[in-house]
Amino acid sequence: MRINGIIAEYNPIHNGHRFQLAESLRLTGARYTVVVMSGNFVQRGAPALVNKYKRTEMALLCGADLVLELPVLYATSSAEYFATGAVTLLDRLGAVTDLCFGSECGDAELLRGIAEILLEEPPAYKNSLKQYLREGKSFPAARAEALLQNYPFLGGHQNVFTTPNNILGIEYIKALKRCESSMNVVTVRRTGAGYHSRFPEEDQCSALAIRQALYAGADTEFLKNNMPAQAAEALAGQLEKTGPVRSNDLSEMLYYKLLAKKETGYEKYFDVTSDLSDRIKGHLNDFKNFEDFCDQLKTKEMTYTRISRCLLHILLDIKKTDMEQAKALGIVPYARILGFKKASAPLLGEIRSRSSIPLIPKLADAGTLLDRAACEMLDLDIRTSQLYNGLVSHRTSQAAQVEISTPPVIL
C-alpha cells in the first residue's frame, strides 16, 4: 500500500495546497495521505490564524486522510529542526512510502544534490561559509554564497537558496538521509503567488496574503476566490466566532514574561543567544507590542522571523534543555492524532501494525502509552495549546476550550 506524507501548516489551507494534495496522489499512486501539521503555533514564531482543530477539519475536507500534530518544540523551530521533527515522525510511522512537498524549483534531484553537499560539508565549502559569516552575513546568506562560490553548476539556481519552500525541501531531504529513511521524495512545483506575497492574486493567493488581508479587515467573502469552497466556508465560520489570531494578541503576556525574567536573562530559552538576551533587556523599556519589538530587535545577522521564534520560545517556556531531551528520545516519541476520515480505517490499521511510536488518539490515554520524558514533551504541547485557547477566550469573552478533553476531528 502506497501512503503519501505531507508536512504542512495550512495557515490557512488554500488552492495551491489543494493542488499539491491532489497532484501528490497522482505522482505517487498513493491511496492515502498523512499530513503532519503544526499545532496552534507555527514556524515563523506566531500563533496560527485559527486553532489546529479547525485547520485539521479544512485539511480533511481538501483531501487529507489523517492529520497528526507536529510537537510545538519543532513546529516553532528553524527550518532544520522543523524538518527533522516532521520527517522523523513520518518515518517512525513505518507505513509512509512517499514524502511529497511543494517547491519553487520543482526539481527533486537539484534539491537532493544540494542536501548532500550540506550534509557532507566539504572543507572548501566550510571555509567559505566561515568567511562569509565573519563578514557579517546572516547564516542563510552566507550558506548561499559559499555554495555558489564552490559549486559553479549552481550559478543558474540562485533562487533555490532564497525561496522558503526550496529551503524546506533541502532540509526535508537532509532529514531523510540522517534517519536513513526509505521514503521516496516527490516535489510538486509551486505555482501562482509566492510564499512571501502579501497581495491577493485571483485563485492563487498565498497563505500570507490571506492572513494579511484578514488582519486588514477583509470581508471573508474574498476567501471563496482563494480557497477550496468547503475550507473557505469552514474558515469563515470560525473567524465569525474568534476573528483572526495574530502575534500582537500575545503582546501583554510576552511583556509580562520578559519583565519577570529580566534579572536572570533569557539565555536558557531555546535558540536565544547571549547577545539577543542582552538586546532584549536593553530594549525592554521601548516595548510596544510583539511585532514592533521584533522590528526593534532584528539585525542584519538576525532576521525578524528568528527573533519572533525566540520571543515565542520565551513566552511558551521552551528551553534549550527541552530540545536536548527530545534528541535523547529519538526526536519524536509519539504521533498525536488531530483528525481523520472514517473511510481511512485501513490506513490507521496499517500504521498501528508498523509504527515504532504509539498513536495517541485521546490525551487521556497518553499516560499508559508514553514514558515520563515523552509525557513531558506532550505536556508542553498541551500547556501551549491551553495558552492559545486562553488567548482566544479573552478575545471572545467565552470559556476557553479545554485541550485535554478535546477529541480528534472525525469526518
ROKE-454065 format. One record per residue (C-alpha): residue number from 1; residue in three letters; x, y, z. Coordinates in Angstrom, 2 decimals, decimal comma, padded with zeros to 5 digits, always signed. Example, Ala and Ser with C-alpha at 12.3 -4.5 7.8 and 13.67 -1.06 7.14 Angstrom:
REM residues 2
+-----+--------+---------+---------+---------+
: num : residu :       X :       Y :       Z :
+-----+--------+---------+---------+---------+
:   1 :    Ala : +012,30 : -004,50 : +007,80 :
:   2 :    Ser : +013,67 : -001,06 : +007,14 :
+-----+--------+---------+---------+---------+
***
This chain:
REM residues 411
+-----+--------+---------+---------+---------+
: num : residu :       X :       Y :       Z :
+-----+--------+---------+---------+---------+
:   1 :    Met : +000,00 : +000,00 : +000,00 :
:   2 :    Arg : +001,47 : +003,37 : -001,01 :
:   3 :    Ile : +000,90 : +006,11 : +001,55 :
:   4 :    Asn : +001,74 : +009,72 : +000,89 :
:   5 :    Gly : +003,24 : +012,00 : +003,57 :
:   6 :    Ile : +002,90 : +015,80 : +003,56 :
:   7 :    Ile : +004,30 : +018,32 : +006,06 :
:   8 :    Ala : +002,24 : +021,49 : +006,38 :
:   9 :    Glu : +000,94 : +024,38 : +008,43 :
:  10 :    Tyr : -002,23 : +025,14 : +006,44 :
:  11 :    Asn : -002,34 : +028,61 : +007,95 :
:  12 :    Pro : -004,76 : +028,64 : +006,19 :
:  13 :    Ile : -005,10 : +025,98 : +003,50 :
:  14 :    His : -005,51 : +027,49 : +000,02 :
:  15 :    Asn : -005,92 : +026,47 : -003,61 :
:  16 :    Gly : -002,21 : +025,74 : -004,02 :
:  17 :    His : -002,35 : +023,32 : -001,10 :
:  18 :    Arg : -005,37 : +021,57 : -002,60 :
:  19 :    Phe : -003,45 : +021,19 : -005,87 :
:  20 :    Gln : -000,47 : +019,69 : -004,02 :
:  21 :    Leu : -002,71 : +017,21 : -002,19 :
:  22 :    Ala : -004,24 : +016,02 : -005,47 :
:  23 :    Glu : -001,03 : +016,10 : -007,51 :
:  24 :    Ser : +000,96 : +014,17 : -004,93 :
:  25 :    Leu : -001,53 : +011,30 : -005,14 :
:  26 :    Arg : -001,29 : +011,35 : -008,92 :
:  27 :    Leu : +002,52 : +011,34 : -008,91 :
:  28 :    Thr : +002,93 : +008,65 : -006,27 :
:  29 :    Gly : -000,10 : +006,48 : -006,94 :
:  30 :    Ala : -000,73 : +006,56 : -003,19 :
:  31 :    Arg : -004,05 : +005,51 : -001,73 :
:  32 :    Tyr : -003,93 : +007,69 : +001,37 :
:  33 :    Thr : -002,33 : +010,95 : +002,55 :
:  34 :    Val : -000,96 : +011,50 : +006,05 :
:  35 :    Val : -000,38 : +015,16 : +006,97 :
:  36 :    Val : +001,96 : +016,22 : +009,78 :
:  37 :    Met : +000,72 : +019,69 : +010,70 :
:  38 :    Ser : +001,85 : +022,43 : +013,07 :
:  39 :    Gly : -000,47 : +022,93 : +016,01 :
:  40 :    Asn : -001,55 : +026,27 : +017,44 :
:  41 :    Phe : +001,84 : +027,94 : +016,93 :
:  42 :    Val : +003,75 : +027,99 : +013,66 :
:  43 :    Gln : +007,28 : +028,05 : +012,31 :
:  44 :    Arg : +007,54 : +031,81 : +011,78 :
:  45 :    Gly : +007,15 : +032,26 : +015,54 :
:  46 :    Ala : +003,49 : +033,22 : +015,69 :
:  47 :    Pro : +000,10 : +031,90 : +016,76 :
:  48 :    Ala : -001,89 : +030,23 : +013,98 :
:  49 :    Leu : -004,68 : +032,21 : +012,34 :
:  50 :    Val : -007,27 : +029,79 : +013,78 :
:  51 :    Asn : -006,92 : +026,78 : +016,03 :
:  52 :    Lys : -005,45 : +023,45 : +014,96 :
:  53 :    Tyr : -008,75 : +021,57 : +015,05 :
:  54 :    Lys : -010,39 : +023,90 : +012,55 :
:  55 :    Arg : -007,30 : +023,72 : +010,32 :
:  56 :    Thr : -007,42 : +019,92 : +010,64 :
:  57 :    Glu : -011,04 : +019,93 : +009,52 :
:  58 :    Met : -010,13 : +022,04 : +006,49 :
:  59 :    Ala : -007,27 : +019,68 : +005,61 :
:  60 :    Leu : -009,56 : +016,65 : +005,75 :
:  61 :    Leu : -012,13 : +018,44 : +003,61 :
:  62 :    Cys : -009,45 : +019,11 : +001,00 :
:  63 :    Gly : -008,01 : +015,61 : +000,64 :
:  64 :    Ala : -006,02 : +014,61 : +003,72 :
:  65 :    Asp : -006,93 : +011,27 : +005,30 :
:  66 :    Leu : -005,11 : +011,58 : +008,62 :
:  67 :    Val : -003,70 : +014,67 : +010,35 :
:  68 :    Leu : -001,02 : +014,34 : +013,06 :
:  69 :    Glu : +000,31 : +017,17 : +015,20 :
:  70 :    Leu : +003,93 : +018,23 : +014,90 :
:  71 :    Pro : +005,03 : +018,87 : +018,51 :
:  72 :    Val : +005,33 : +022,57 : +019,30 :
:  73 :    Leu : +009,05 : +022,17 : +020,05 :
:  74 :    Tyr : +009,62 : +021,50 : +016,32 :
:  75 :    Ala : +006,69 : +023,47 : +014,90 :
:  76 :    Thr : +008,17 : +026,73 : +016,21 :
:  77 :    Ser : +011,80 : +026,00 : +015,31 :
:  78 :    Ser : +014,17 : +026,78 : +012,45 :
:  79 :    Ala : +013,76 : +025,03 : +009,09 :
:  80 :    Glu : +016,28 : +022,35 : +010,09 :
:  81 :    Tyr : +014,57 : +021,37 : +013,35 :
:  82 :    Phe : +011,08 : +021,78 : +011,82 :
:  83 :    Ala : +012,03 : +019,38 : +009,03 :
:  84 :    Thr : +013,82 : +016,95 : +011,36 :
:  85 :    Gly : +010,83 : +016,64 : +013,67 :
:  86 :    Ala : +008,26 : +016,22 : +010,91 :
:  87 :    Val : +010,29 : +013,83 : +008,75 :
:  88 :    Thr : +011,23 : +011,68 : +011,74 :
:  89 :    Leu : +007,60 : +011,46 : +012,80 :
:  90 :    Leu : +006,53 : +010,29 : +009,34 :
:  91 :    Asp : +009,41 : +007,83 : +009,12 :
:  92 :    Arg : +008,69 : +006,28 : +012,51 :
:  93 :    Leu : +005,12 : +005,53 : +011,44 :
:  94 :    Gly : +006,70 : +002,79 : +009,34 :
:  95 :    Ala : +003,95 : +002,90 : +006,70 :
:  96 :    Val : +004,53 : +006,14 : +004,75 :
:  97 :    Thr : +006,14 : +005,36 : +001,39 :
:  98 :    Asp : +006,46 : +008,83 : -000,17 :
:  99 :    Leu : +007,28 : +012,29 : +001,15 :
: 100 :    Cys : +005,77 : +014,97 : -001,06 :
: 101 :    Phe : +006,45 : +018,69 : -000,68 :
: 102 :    Gly : +005,97 : +021,83 : -002,71 :
: 103 :    Ser : +008,98 : +023,71 : -004,06 :
: 104 :    Glu : +009,57 : +026,73 : -006,22 :
: 105 :    Cys : +012,03 : +024,86 : -008,46 :
: 106 :    Gly : +010,11 : +021,60 : -008,83 :
: 107 :    Asp : +013,41 : +019,71 : -009,20 :
: 108 :    Ala : +013,90 : +016,97 : -006,61 :
: 109 :    Glu : +017,31 : +015,96 : -007,97 :
: 110 :    Leu : +018,67 : +019,50 : -007,71 :
: 111 :    Leu : +017,46 : +019,76 : -004,12 :
: 112 :    Arg : +018,90 : +016,32 : -003,35 :
: 113 :    Gly : +022,31 : +017,37 : -004,72 :
: 114 :    Ile : +022,40 : +020,47 : -002,54 :
: 115 :    Ala : +021,26 : +018,49 : +000,50 :
: 116 :    Glu : +024,12 : +016,02 : +000,03 :
: 117 :    Ile : +026,67 : +018,85 : -000,12 :
: 118 :    Leu : +025,28 : +020,40 : +003,06 :
: 119 :    Leu : +025,33 : +017,08 : +004,87 :
: 120 :    Glu : +028,90 : +016,30 : +003,81 :
: 121 :    Glu : +030,17 : +019,88 : +004,35 :
: 122 :    Pro : +033,38 : +019,59 : +002,29 :
: 123 :    Pro : +036,32 : +021,64 : +003,68 :
: 124 :    Ala : +036,27 : +024,25 : +000,89 :
: 125 :    Tyr : +032,59 : +024,91 : +001,49 :
: 126 :    Lys : +033,05 : +025,12 : +005,27 :
: 127 :    Asn : +035,93 : +027,60 : +004,92 :
: 128 :    Ser : +033,88 : +029,81 : +002,60 :
: 129 :    Leu : +030,91 : +029,65 : +004,97 :
: 130 :    Lys : +033,06 : +030,75 : +007,92 :
: 131 :    Gln : +034,50 : +033,62 : +005,90 :
: 132 :    Tyr : +031,08 : +034,95 : +004,89 :
: 133 :    Leu : +029,83 : +034,64 : +008,46 :
: 134 :    Arg : +032,86 : +036,63 : +009,67 :
: 135 :    Glu : +031,94 : +039,32 : +007,16 :
: 136 :    Gly : +028,61 : +039,71 : +008,96 :
: 137 :    Lys : +026,28 : +037,91 : +006,58 :
: 138 :    Ser : +023,30 : +036,05 : +008,02 :
: 139 :    Phe : +023,65 : +032,28 : +008,03 :
: 140 :    Pro : +021,23 : +031,73 : +005,09 :
: 141 :    Ala : +023,03 : +034,36 : +003,00 :
: 142 :    Ala : +026,48 : +033,04 : +003,94 :
: 143 :    Arg : +025,46 : +029,48 : +003,08 :
: 144 :    Ala : +024,13 : +030,55 : -000,32 :
: 145 :    Glu : +027,33 : +032,48 : -001,12 :
: 146 :    Ala : +029,53 : +029,57 : -000,04 :
: 147 :    Leu : +027,61 : +027,11 : -002,21 :
: 148 :    Leu : +027,74 : +029,38 : -005,26 :
: 149 :    Gln : +031,46 : +030,01 : -004,80 :
: 150 :    Asn : +032,38 : +026,33 : -004,61 :
: 151 :    Tyr : +029,81 : +024,77 : -006,97 :
: 152 :    Pro : +029,60 : +026,79 : -010,21 :
: 153 :    Phe : +026,90 : +024,48 : -011,59 :
: 154 :    Leu : +024,53 : +026,09 : -009,09 :
: 155 :    Gly : +025,04 : +029,51 : -010,67 :
: 156 :    Gly : +021,79 : +029,33 : -012,59 :
: 157 :    His : +019,85 : +028,33 : -009,50 :
: 158 :    Gln : +020,40 : +031,22 : -007,08 :
: 159 :    Asn : +016,71 : +031,31 : -006,18 :
: 160 :    Val : +016,97 : +027,83 : -004,72 :
: 161 :    Phe : +018,78 : +029,30 : -001,72 :
: 162 :    Thr : +016,42 : +032,21 : -001,12 :
: 163 :    Thr : +012,93 : +030,78 : -001,54 :
: 164 :    Pro : +011,31 : +029,21 : +001,54 :
: 165 :    Asn : +009,83 : +026,05 : +000,05 :
: 166 :    Asn : +013,10 : +025,14 : -001,68 :
: 167 :    Ile : +014,95 : +025,70 : +001,60 :
: 168 :    Leu : +012,49 : +023,49 : +003,48 :
: 169 :    Gly : +012,73 : +020,86 : +000,73 :
: 170 :    Ile : +016,50 : +020,70 : +001,16 :
: 171 :    Glu : +016,03 : +020,29 : +004,92 :
: 172 :    Tyr : +013,47 : +017,52 : +004,38 :
: 173 :    Ile : +015,94 : +015,60 : +002,22 :
: 174 :    Lys : +018,74 : +016,12 : +004,75 :
: 175 :    Ala : +016,46 : +014,79 : +007,49 :
: 176 :    Leu : +015,54 : +011,75 : +005,38 :
: 177 :    Lys : +019,21 : +010,93 : +004,87 :
: 178 :    Arg : +020,11 : +011,42 : +008,52 :
: 179 :    Cys : +017,47 : +008,96 : +009,68 :
: 180 :    Glu : +018,21 : +006,62 : +006,75 :
: 181 :    Ser : +014,57 : +006,67 : +005,72 :
: 182 :    Ser : +013,31 : +004,60 : +002,80 :
: 183 :    Met : +010,65 : +007,18 : +001,90 :
: 184 :    Asn : +010,69 : +008,29 : -001,72 :
: 185 :    Val : +010,99 : +012,03 : -002,41 :
: 186 :    Val : +008,46 : +013,77 : -004,67 :
: 187 :    Thr : +008,17 : +017,52 : -005,18 :
: 188 :    Val : +005,32 : +019,47 : -006,73 :
: 189 :    Arg : +006,30 : +022,73 : -008,38 :
: 190 :    Arg : +004,67 : +025,68 : -006,64 :
: 191 :    Thr : +002,57 : +027,87 : -008,94 :
: 192 :    Gly : +000,88 : +031,24 : -008,54 :
: 193 :    Ala : +001,70 : +033,72 : -005,78 :
: 194 :    Gly : +004,96 : +033,23 : -003,93 :
: 195 :    Tyr : +005,12 : +032,28 : -000,27 :
: 196 :    His : +006,02 : +035,82 : +000,79 :
: 197 :    Ser : +003,47 : +037,51 : -001,50 :
: 198 :    Arg : +001,30 : +039,85 : +000,57 :
: 199 :    Phe : -001,16 : +040,65 : -002,19 :
: 200 :    Pro : -004,10 : +038,52 : -003,30 :
: 201 :    Glu : -003,92 : +037,06 : -006,79 :
: 202 :    Glu : -007,11 : +035,53 : -008,15 :
: 203 :    Asp : -007,28 : +031,81 : -007,30 :
: 204 :    Gln : -003,57 : +031,76 : -006,36 :
: 205 :    Cys : -003,37 : +033,70 : -003,11 :
: 206 :    Ser : -000,57 : +032,76 : -000,69 :
: 207 :    Ala : -001,35 : +031,92 : +002,93 :
: 208 :    Leu : +000,50 : +035,09 : +003,98 :
: 209 :    Ala : -001,61 : +037,23 : +001,65 :
: 210 :    Ile : -004,79 : +035,68 : +003,03 :
: 211 :    Arg : -003,69 : +036,38 : +006,59 :
: 212 :    Gln : -002,64 : +039,94 : +005,80 :
: 213 :    Ala : -005,97 : +040,62 : +004,09 :
: 214 :    Leu : -007,88 : +039,26 : +007,08 :
: 215 :    Tyr : -005,75 : +041,25 : +009,54 :
: 216 :    Ala : -006,56 : +044,35 : +007,49 :
: 217 :    Gly : -010,28 : +043,67 : +007,83 :
: 218 :    Ala : -011,08 : +041,99 : +004,50 :
: 219 :    Asp : -014,55 : +040,50 : +004,21 :
: 220 :    Thr : -014,47 : +036,72 : +004,45 :
: 221 :    Glu : -016,29 : +036,64 : +001,09 :
: 222 :    Phe : -012,92 : +037,08 : -000,57 :
: 223 :    Leu : -011,88 : +033,66 : +000,76 :
: 224 :    Lys : -014,14 : +031,98 : -001,79 :
: 225 :    Asn : -011,82 : +033,06 : -004,61 :
: 226 :    Asn : -008,63 : +031,88 : -002,92 :
: 227 :    Met : -009,54 : +028,74 : -001,00 :
: 228 :    Pro : -011,35 : +025,48 : -001,72 :
: 229 :    Ala : -015,05 : +026,10 : -001,20 :
: 230 :    Gln : -015,58 : +023,87 : +001,85 :
: 231 :    Ala : -012,43 : +025,14 : +003,53 :
: 232 :    Ala : -013,40 : +028,76 : +002,88 :
: 233 :    Glu : -016,80 : +028,14 : +004,45 :
: 234 :    Ala : -015,25 : +026,46 : +007,48 :
: 235 :    Leu : -012,70 : +029,26 : +007,95 :
: 236 :    Ala : -015,31 : +031,99 : +007,56 :
: 237 :    Gly : -017,45 : +030,34 : +010,23 :
: 238 :    Gln : -014,52 : +030,15 : +012,64 :
: 239 :    Leu : -013,49 : +033,76 : +012,00 :
: 240 :    Glu : -017,00 : +034,92 : +012,82 :
: 241 :    Lys : -016,52 : +033,38 : +016,27 :
: 242 :    Thr : -012,93 : +034,28 : +017,08 :
: 243 :    Gly : -011,57 : +036,66 : +014,45 :
: 244 :    Pro : -008,04 : +036,14 : +013,10 :
: 245 :    Val : -005,41 : +035,49 : +015,79 :
: 246 :    Arg : -002,06 : +037,24 : +015,31 :
: 247 :    Ser : +001,24 : +037,85 : +017,09 :
: 248 :    Asn : +000,21 : +041,14 : +018,67 :
: 249 :    Asp : -002,50 : +039,30 : +020,59 :
: 250 :    Leu : +000,38 : +037,86 : +022,65 :
: 251 :    Ser : +001,85 : +041,27 : +023,49 :
: 252 :    Glu : +000,69 : +041,65 : +027,10 :
: 253 :    Met : +001,65 : +038,08 : +028,03 :
: 254 :    Leu : +005,05 : +038,46 : +026,37 :
: 255 :    Tyr : +005,79 : +041,78 : +028,06 :
: 256 :    Tyr : +004,97 : +040,32 : +031,48 :
: 257 :    Lys : +007,18 : +037,26 : +030,85 :
: 258 :    Leu : +010,09 : +039,43 : +029,68 :
: 259 :    Leu : +009,79 : +041,64 : +032,75 :
: 260 :    Ala : +009,58 : +038,67 : +035,09 :
: 261 :    Lys : +012,76 : +037,11 : +033,67 :
: 262 :    Lys : +014,76 : +040,29 : +033,06 :
: 263 :    Glu : +017,11 : +039,88 : +036,02 :
: 264 :    Thr : +018,19 : +036,36 : +035,11 :
: 265 :    Gly : +018,21 : +036,95 : +031,35 :
: 266 :    Tyr : +016,83 : +034,73 : +028,61 :
: 267 :    Glu : +019,73 : +032,52 : +027,50 :
: 268 :    Lys : +018,16 : +029,32 : +028,84 :
: 269 :    Tyr : +015,39 : +029,55 : +026,24 :
: 270 :    Phe : +015,76 : +027,62 : +023,00 :
: 271 :    Asp : +017,59 : +029,49 : +020,20 :
: 272 :    Val : +018,23 : +032,61 : +022,34 :
: 273 :    Thr : +021,86 : +033,75 : +022,25 :
: 274 :    Ser : +023,59 : +035,82 : +024,91 :
: 275 :    Asp : +023,68 : +038,77 : +022,51 :
: 276 :    Leu : +019,95 : +038,58 : +021,87 :
: 277 :    Ser : +019,28 : +038,24 : +025,61 :
: 278 :    Asp : +021,20 : +041,47 : +026,19 :
: 279 :    Arg : +019,38 : +043,21 : +023,33 :
: 280 :    Ile : +016,01 : +042,23 : +024,77 :
: 281 :    Lys : +016,94 : +043,65 : +028,18 :
: 282 :    Gly : +018,31 : +046,81 : +026,58 :
: 283 :    His : +015,17 : +047,48 : +024,53 :
: 284 :    Leu : +012,53 : +046,38 : +027,02 :
: 285 :    Asn : +011,62 : +049,94 : +028,04 :
: 286 :    Asp : +010,68 : +050,60 : +024,41 :
: 287 :    Phe : +008,29 : +047,62 : +024,18 :
: 288 :    Lys : +005,02 : +048,48 : +022,38 :
: 289 :    Asn : +003,79 : +045,16 : +021,07 :
: 290 :    Phe : +005,08 : +041,78 : +019,87 :
: 291 :    Glu : +005,55 : +042,69 : +016,21 :
: 292 :    Asp : +007,10 : +046,11 : +016,85 :
: 293 :    Phe : +009,53 : +044,55 : +019,33 :
: 294 :    Cys : +010,67 : +042,07 : +016,68 :
: 295 :    Asp : +011,35 : +045,01 : +014,36 :
: 296 :    Gln : +013,37 : +046,75 : +017,08 :
: 297 :    Leu : +015,49 : +043,69 : +017,79 :
: 298 :    Lys : +016,23 : +042,45 : +014,28 :
: 299 :    Thr : +019,68 : +042,99 : +012,79 :
: 300 :    Lys : +021,45 : +042,15 : +009,56 :
: 301 :    Glu : +022,55 : +038,89 : +011,15 :
: 302 :    Met : +019,27 : +038,02 : +012,89 :
: 303 :    Thr : +016,03 : +038,14 : +010,90 :
: 304 :    Tyr : +012,58 : +039,19 : +012,08 :
: 305 :    Thr : +011,38 : +035,59 : +011,90 :
: 306 :    Arg : +014,18 : +034,25 : +014,05 :
: 307 :    Ile : +013,57 : +036,99 : +016,62 :
: 308 :    Ser : +009,88 : +036,13 : +016,59 :
: 309 :    Arg : +010,64 : +032,45 : +017,21 :
: 310 :    Cys : +012,96 : +033,33 : +020,09 :
: 311 :    Leu : +010,38 : +035,57 : +021,76 :
: 312 :    Leu : +007,77 : +032,87 : +021,33 :
: 313 :    His : +010,10 : +030,32 : +022,95 :
: 314 :    Ile : +010,48 : +032,64 : +025,93 :
: 315 :    Leu : +006,73 : +033,13 : +026,21 :
: 316 :    Leu : +005,94 : +029,42 : +025,83 :
: 317 :    Asp : +008,76 : +028,44 : +028,22 :
: 318 :    Ile : +010,56 : +026,31 : +025,61 :
: 319 :    Lys : +014,13 : +025,83 : +026,84 :
: 320 :    Lys : +017,36 : +024,54 : +025,34 :
: 321 :    Thr : +017,09 : +021,56 : +027,67 :
: 322 :    Asp : +013,75 : +020,63 : +026,06 :
: 323 :    Met : +015,44 : +020,12 : +022,70 :
: 324 :    Glu : +018,32 : +018,21 : +024,31 :
: 325 :    Gln : +015,84 : +015,84 : +025,94 :
: 326 :    Ala : +013,93 : +015,45 : +022,66 :
: 327 :    Lys : +017,12 : +014,40 : +020,87 :
: 328 :    Ala : +017,74 : +011,81 : +023,57 :
: 329 :    Leu : +014,24 : +010,44 : +022,94 :
: 330 :    Gly : +014,93 : +009,98 : +019,23 :
: 331 :    Ile : +013,32 : +013,29 : +018,17 :
: 332 :    Val : +009,55 : +012,46 : +018,22 :
: 333 :    Pro : +008,35 : +009,71 : +020,59 :
: 334 :    Tyr : +004,61 : +009,71 : +019,71 :
: 335 :    Ala : +002,12 : +010,58 : +016,99 :
: 336 :    Arg : -000,84 : +012,57 : +018,24 :
: 337 :    Ile : -003,93 : +012,31 : +016,06 :
: 338 :    Leu : -005,70 : +015,62 : +015,38 :
: 339 :    Gly : -008,23 : +014,18 : +012,95 :
: 340 :    Phe : -009,01 : +011,50 : +010,37 :
: 341 :    Lys : -011,64 : +010,34 : +007,92 :
: 342 :    Lys : -013,82 : +007,40 : +008,87 :
: 343 :    Ala : -013,05 : +005,90 : +005,47 :
: 344 :    Ser : -009,34 : +005,83 : +006,35 :
: 345 :    Ala : -009,68 : +002,97 : +008,83 :
: 346 :    Pro : -007,35 : +000,73 : +006,73 :
: 347 :    Leu : -004,71 : +003,47 : +006,89 :
: 348 :    Leu : -004,89 : +003,60 : +010,69 :
: 349 :    Gly : -004,66 : -000,18 : +010,81 :
: 350 :    Glu : -001,57 : -000,17 : +008,60 :
: 351 :    Ile : +000,15 : +002,44 : +010,76 :
: 352 :    Arg : -000,71 : +000,68 : +014,01 :
: 353 :    Ser : +000,81 : -002,54 : +012,69 :
: 354 :    Arg : +004,03 : -000,88 : +011,53 :
: 355 :    Ser : +004,67 : +002,17 : +013,73 :
: 356 :    Ser : +007,60 : +002,24 : +016,14 :
: 357 :    Ile : +005,91 : +005,01 : +018,14 :
: 358 :    Pro : +002,45 : +004,97 : +019,76 :
: 359 :    Leu : -000,54 : +006,68 : +018,16 :
: 360 :    Ile : -002,30 : +009,00 : +020,60 :
: 361 :    Pro : -006,00 : +009,41 : +019,63 :
: 362 :    Lys : -007,05 : +010,67 : +023,09 :
: 363 :    Leu : -004,89 : +012,57 : +025,55 :
: 364 :    Ala : -006,42 : +010,60 : +028,40 :
: 365 :    Asp : -004,64 : +007,50 : +027,03 :
: 366 :    Ala : -001,20 : +009,10 : +026,87 :
: 367 :    Gly : -000,14 : +008,20 : +030,40 :
: 368 :    Thr : -000,42 : +004,48 : +029,69 :
: 369 :    Leu : +001,36 : +004,70 : +026,32 :
: 370 :    Leu : +004,29 : +007,03 : +026,99 :
: 371 :    Asp : +007,21 : +007,14 : +029,39 :
: 372 :    Arg : +007,92 : +010,12 : +031,61 :
: 373 :    Ala : +010,16 : +012,01 : +029,16 :
: 374 :    Ala : +007,72 : +011,59 : +026,28 :
: 375 :    Cys : +004,89 : +012,74 : +028,54 :
: 376 :    Glu : +006,87 : +015,90 : +029,28 :
: 377 :    Met : +007,05 : +016,70 : +025,55 :
: 378 :    Leu : +003,33 : +016,08 : +025,21 :
: 379 :    Asp : +002,65 : +018,21 : +028,30 :
: 380 :    Leu : +004,43 : +021,09 : +026,55 :
: 381 :    Asp : +002,01 : +020,70 : +023,61 :
: 382 :    Ile : -000,96 : +020,66 : +025,98 :
: 383 :    Arg : +000,23 : +023,65 : +028,01 :
: 384 :    Thr : +000,98 : +025,84 : +024,99 :
: 385 :    Ser : -002,32 : +024,91 : +023,34 :
: 386 :    Gln : -004,17 : +025,85 : +026,52 :
: 387 :    Leu : -002,41 : +029,22 : +026,42 :
: 388 :    Tyr : -003,65 : +029,68 : +022,84 :
: 389 :    Asn : -007,16 : +028,67 : +023,93 :
: 390 :    Gly : -007,00 : +031,21 : +026,73 :
: 391 :    Leu : -005,96 : +033,89 : +024,27 :
: 392 :    Val : -008,98 : +033,12 : +022,09 :
: 393 :    Ser : -011,18 : +033,05 : +025,19 :
: 394 :    His : -010,02 : +036,56 : +026,11 :
: 395 :    Arg : -010,85 : +037,79 : +022,59 :
: 396 :    Thr : -014,34 : +036,27 : +022,59 :
: 397 :    Ser : -015,31 : +036,51 : +026,29 :
: 398 :    Gln : -016,23 : +032,82 : +026,16 :
: 399 :    Ala : -014,96 : +029,92 : +028,24 :
: 400 :    Ala : -011,64 : +028,55 : +026,99 :
: 401 :    Gln : -011,62 : +025,28 : +025,07 :
: 402 :    Val : -010,11 : +022,56 : +027,27 :
: 403 :    Glu : -007,26 : +020,93 : +025,37 :
: 404 :    Ile : -007,07 : +017,69 : +027,32 :
: 405 :    Ser : -010,72 : +016,83 : +026,66 :
: 406 :    Thr : -010,93 : +017,95 : +023,01 :
: 407 :    Pro : -011,48 : +014,92 : +020,75 :
: 408 :    Pro : -009,95 : +014,43 : +017,29 :
: 409 :    Val : -011,84 : +015,73 : +014,27 :
: 410 :    Ile : -013,61 : +012,85 : +012,52 :
: 411 :    Leu : -015,23 : +013,29 : +009,09 :
+-----+--------+---------+---------+---------+
***
